[in-house]
Amino acid sequence: MLRPILSLMALAITVVPALAGAPLKGVDVKLGRNPGGMVAARTTGGDGSFDFGVLPKGRYVITFGGAAGGPAVVNLKGSAEGAVHKAVAIAKGGAMARQAGGAIEFTSDGRNPVHGHVTTGD
């Protein structure tokens, strides 16, 4: 005669956040004159990239927003100051983060295209 044998097993599940450096798709990226108003808006693609092309010479600010919000890292190229690598706070929902840590200010030399990538932060 066979008897059922009960065996208890423990299963541990660990939730690991997305790897730092993974591209962030769907981030709202807004470009404005500094001082001045909004110039253009983009949404990052599947690879986390955005591109504003060649901008007229002057001071600009880029702000970031998105449904999830949270920490991110932005790599910006094309500024007169050179490449910018900065940790930013992405504003949650429809808001755009202009407060410290949520924006990148830079100067365009009017010759180089301004483009970048947004990736997950720490």
One Martini backbone bead per residue (centre of mass of N, CA, C, O) as a GRO file, in nm:
protein
  122
    1MET     BB    1   0.096   0.037   0.023
    2LEU     BB    2   0.039   0.369  -0.051
    3ARG     BB    3   0.166   0.673   0.081
    4PRO     BB    4   0.146   0.984   0.131
    5ILE     BB    5   0.395   1.238   0.091
    6LEU     BB    6   0.495   1.511   0.262
    7SER     BB    7   0.634   1.812   0.117
    8LEU     BB    8   0.824   2.082   0.215
    9MET     BB    9   0.882   2.392   0.053
   10ALA     BB   10   1.103   2.654   0.004
   11LEU     BB   11   1.044   2.989  -0.129
   12ALA     BB   12   1.258   3.234  -0.256
   13ILE     BB   13   1.203   3.582  -0.325
   14THR     BB   14   1.379   3.822  -0.521
   15VAL     BB   15   1.380   4.163  -0.562
   16VAL     BB   16   1.520   4.325  -0.845
   17PRO     BB   17   1.628   4.587  -0.964
   18ALA     BB   18   1.714   4.749  -1.211
   19LEU     BB   19   1.977   4.792  -1.377
   20ALA     BB   20   2.217   4.991  -1.382
   21GLY     BB   21   2.199   5.141  -1.710
   22ALA     BB   22   1.928   5.108  -1.812
   23PRO     BB   23   1.713   5.190  -2.033
   24LEU     BB   24   1.474   5.467  -2.069
   25LYS     BB   25   1.154   5.452  -2.159
   26GLY     BB   26   0.934   5.735  -2.181
   27VAL     BB   27   1.083   5.995  -2.135
   28ASP     BB   28   1.037   6.324  -2.065
   29VAL     BB   29   1.187   6.580  -2.278
   30LYS     BB   30   1.269   6.920  -2.201
   31LEU     BB   31   1.330   7.221  -2.385
   32GLY     BB   32   1.489   7.528  -2.277
   33ARG     BB   33   1.537   7.841  -2.223
   34ASN     BB   34   1.809   8.038  -2.047
   35PRO     BB   35   1.606   8.228  -2.059
   36GLY     BB   36   1.266   8.111  -2.104
   37GLY     BB   37   1.112   7.889  -2.306
   38MET     BB   38   0.992   7.643  -2.470
   39VAL     BB   39   1.117   7.450  -2.756
   40ALA     BB   40   1.114   7.127  -2.683
   41ALA     BB   41   1.002   6.776  -2.729
   42ARG     BB   42   1.066   6.449  -2.592
   43THR     BB   43   1.091   6.085  -2.624
   44THR     BB   44   1.220   5.814  -2.526
   45GLY     BB   45   1.341   5.539  -2.640
   46GLY     BB   46   1.431   5.210  -2.607
   47ASP     BB   47   1.743   5.332  -2.563
   48GLY     BB   48   1.706   5.629  -2.413
   49SER     BB   49   1.688   5.835  -2.642
   50PHE     BB   50   1.777   6.177  -2.751
   51ASP     BB   51   1.703   6.459  -2.995
   52PHE     BB   52   1.775   6.817  -3.096
   53GLY     BB   53   2.006   6.891  -3.243
   54VAL     BB   54   2.081   7.189  -3.369
   55LEU     BB   55   2.138   7.474  -3.180
   56PRO     BB   56   2.120   7.770  -3.096
   57LYS     BB   57   2.293   7.988  -2.954
   58GLY     BB   58   2.297   7.917  -2.596
   59ARG     BB   59   2.088   7.882  -2.322
   60TYR     BB   60   1.988   7.577  -2.144
   61VAL     BB   61   1.716   7.345  -2.046
   62ILE     BB   62   1.665   7.019  -1.901
   63THR     BB   63   1.380   6.816  -1.847
   64PHE     BB   64   1.218   6.554  -1.642
   65GLY     BB   65   0.965   6.295  -1.714
   66GLY     BB   66   0.725   6.045  -1.573
   67ALA     BB   67   0.534   5.792  -1.463
   68ALA     BB   68   0.747   5.673  -1.249
   69GLY     BB   69   0.996   5.791  -1.182
   70GLY     BB   70   1.309   5.882  -1.048
   71PRO     BB   71   1.612   5.768  -1.085
   72ALA     BB   72   1.884   5.893  -1.299
   73VAL     BB   73   2.088   5.893  -1.600
   74VAL     BB   74   2.267   6.145  -1.788
   75ASN     BB   75   2.382   6.165  -2.129
   76LEU     BB   76   2.538   6.452  -2.270
   77LYS     BB   77   2.569   6.587  -2.601
   78GLY     BB   78   2.684   6.912  -2.746
   79SER     BB   79   2.804   7.088  -2.549
   80ALA     BB   80   3.025   7.343  -2.475
   81GLU     BB   81   3.122   7.180  -2.205
   82GLY     BB   82   3.056   6.904  -2.293
   83ALA     BB   83   3.019   6.625  -2.152
   84VAL     BB   84   2.732   6.499  -1.966
   85HIS     BB   85   2.716   6.349  -1.632
   86LYS     BB   86   2.394   6.293  -1.466
   87ALA     BB   87   2.210   6.291  -1.188
   88VAL     BB   88   1.852   6.244  -1.175
   89ALA     BB   89   1.514   6.354  -1.124
   90ILE     BB   90   1.220   6.209  -1.203
   91ALA     BB   91   0.925   6.315  -1.255
   92LYS     BB   92   0.606   6.245  -1.164
   93GLY     BB   93   0.422   6.229  -1.418
   94GLY     BB   94   0.348   6.551  -1.556
   95ALA     BB   95   0.583   6.652  -1.427
   96MET     BB   96   0.865   6.876  -1.405
   97ALA     BB   97   1.202   6.879  -1.310
   98ARG     BB   98   1.357   7.186  -1.180
   99GLN     BB   99   1.488   7.111  -0.954
  100ALA     BB  100   1.732   7.009  -0.794
  101GLY     BB  101   1.835   6.728  -0.996
  102GLY     BB  102   1.610   6.777  -1.258
  103ALA     BB  103   1.838   6.936  -1.424
  104ILE     BB  104   1.997   7.067  -1.729
  105GLU     BB  105   2.254   7.295  -1.783
  106PHE     BB  106   2.344   7.467  -2.097
  107THR     BB  107   2.554   7.521  -2.385
  108SER     BB  108   2.530   7.632  -2.711
  109ASP     BB  109   2.737   7.666  -3.011
  110GLY     BB  110   2.568   7.605  -3.294
  111ARG     BB  111   2.714   7.314  -3.414
  112ASN     BB  112   2.614   7.088  -3.218
  113PRO     BB  113   2.449   6.820  -3.146
  114VAL     BB  114   2.183   6.744  -2.920
  115HIS     BB  115   2.233   6.452  -2.714
  116GLY     BB  116   2.100   6.140  -2.549
  117HIS     BB  117   2.079   5.946  -2.236
  118VAL     BB  118   1.857   5.735  -2.040
  119THR     BB  119   1.910   5.587  -1.721
  120THR     BB  120   1.934   5.408  -1.467
  121GLY     BB  121   1.992   5.427  -1.150
  122ASP     BB  122   2.086   5.323  -0.827
   0.00000   0.00000   0.00000
